[in-house]
Amino acid sequence: MSSWEQKHPGINLGTIDPEAHEEAEELVFGFWVYLMSDMIIFAMLFATYAVELRGIAGGPGPKDLYDIKSVSIETGLLLMSSFTFGMASLAMKYNPRPKFVVYWLIITLCLGLTFLGFESHDFLSVFDKGVGPSRSGFISAYFALVSTHGIHVTLGCLWICVMLAQIMVFGLDKDVKLRLLRLGLFWHFLDVVWVGIFSIVYLQGLAG
């Protein structure tokens, strides 16, 4: 494989679509830079949560609020959605017919929306216990971190809907492929962040 074929910041379109492959070097790399700036936001929220974890102000703590069964289901849904988006990316690269990309994107969208449904249920269960973000520093930090991730997933689902519409109108042309590459990075990034939330917020909180 030549150095030209190896030089890419995302999925390698190589000789399949040389024009898209060449433009991806700059566009997708720039999106990587954006994601790193987004990671700084999450890093600050993780740090805030770690500092405020013991700041319950006489109120409920993690063991009183977290539902590990629901969170485990959410984790499985999001990890599975990362797999299905990967399948959509492979279909985009190896199959010229857009219907396979659409098929995997719809599955990814359904998994993402189901994840949001479970997460909304978790938030509502906290409110049902009479606990809101202003109850303590711990609760504020929890809602800030987890809801920020949820907002990102919501935006990702909306982005998938936009891409489905664009595939229907334009097919898998160069611009659509480049947008799908960036969407893929965004979606997988959200999975990585959620693994951190699951490990640091939920598992560590329940073990503490």
Residue pairs with C-beta under 8 A, 6 or more apart in sequence:
5 12
5 14
5 15
6 12
7 25
8 14
8 21
8 24
8 25
8 28
9 24
9 25
9 28
9 29
9 32
10 24
10 28
10 181
10 182
10 184
10 185
11 89
11 90
11 92
11 93
11 181
11 184
12 21
12 93
13 20
13 21
13 24
13 93
13 177
14 21
15 21
16 93
16 94
17 174
17 177
19 174
20 174
20 177
20 178
23 174
23 178
24 178
24 181
27 178
27 181
27 182
28 178
28 181
28 182
28 185
31 182
31 185
31 186
32 185
35 185
35 186
35 189
38 152
38 189
39 189
39 193
41 148
42 145
42 148
42 149
42 193
42 196
45 141
45 144
45 145
45 148
46 145
46 196
46 200
48 141
48 144
48 145
49 141
49 142
49 144
49 145
49 200
49 201
50 200
51 141
52 136
52 137
52 138
52 140
52 141
53 62
53 138
53 141
53 205
53 208
54 138
55 136
55 137
55 138
55 141
56 136
56 137
56 138
56 139
57 135
57 136
57 137
57 138
58 136
59 131
59 135
59 136
59 138
59 139
60 129
60 131
60 135
60 139
61 138
61 205
62 138
62 201
62 202
62 205
62 206
62 208
63 205
63 206
64 129
65 125
65 126
65 129
65 131
65 139
65 142
66 202
66 205
66 206
67 122
67 125
68 202
68 206
70 118
70 121
70 122
71 122
71 198
71 202
73 118
74 115
74 118
74 119
74 122
74 194
75 194
75 195
75 198
77 111
77 112
77 114
77 115
77 118
78 111
78 112
78 115
78 153
78 190
78 191
78 194
79 191
80 111
81 107
81 108
81 111
81 112
81 115
81 187
81 191
82 187
82 188
82 191
84 104
84 107
84 108
84 111
85 104
85 105
85 108
85 184
85 187
85 188
86 184
86 188
87 104
88 100
88 101
88 104
88 105
88 108
88 180
88 184
89 180
89 181
89 184
91 100
91 101
91 103
91 104
92 101
92 172
92 177
92 180
95 101
96 172
98 167
98 171
98 172
101 167
101 172
101 180
102 164
102 167
102 168
105 160
105 163
105 164
105 167
106 164
108 160
108 187
109 157
109 160
109 161
109 164
112 153
112 156
112 157
112 160
113 157
115 153
116 150
116 153
116 154
116 157
119 146
119 150
119 153
123 143
123 146
123 147
126 139
131 139
132 139
133 139
133 140
133 143
133 144
134 140
142 201
145 197
145 201
146 197
146 201
149 190
149 193
149 194
149 197
152 186
152 190
152 193
153 190
156 183
156 186
156 187
156 190
159 183
159 186
160 183
163 176
163 179
163 180
163 183
166 176
166 179
167 176
170 176
